[in-house]
Amino acid sequence: MVKNQGKDETKLLLDKLLLKRKDIKEELKRIEKDVFRYETISLDVSQGSSVMKSLEFYSSNKSDKKKYLVKDSDRIFSKDLPQINDRKK
């Protein structure tokens, strides 16, 4: 009886940990999507100049900027995210 009680507690703990793992994986996917989305917005607004390249965009007052098509090579934050890269394939 003591052995069964230990197994039951272990199973409950395992189930709890697996549920927590699932929740963490879902949150990671959400965060990766958010990073990708915010990076895309940033690159669109700055006409492809990432923060690391230059801050020139913020000092210019031109309102006649063309629509910029974001390229994967422009990305510095989300290019290494596995979930995003798997989705592109």
Secondary structure, 3 states (H helix, E strand, C coil): CHHHHHHHHHHHHHHHHHHHHHHHHHHHHHHHHHHHHHHHHHHHHCCCCCCCCCCHHHHCCCCCCCCCCCCHHHCCCCCCCHHHHHHHC
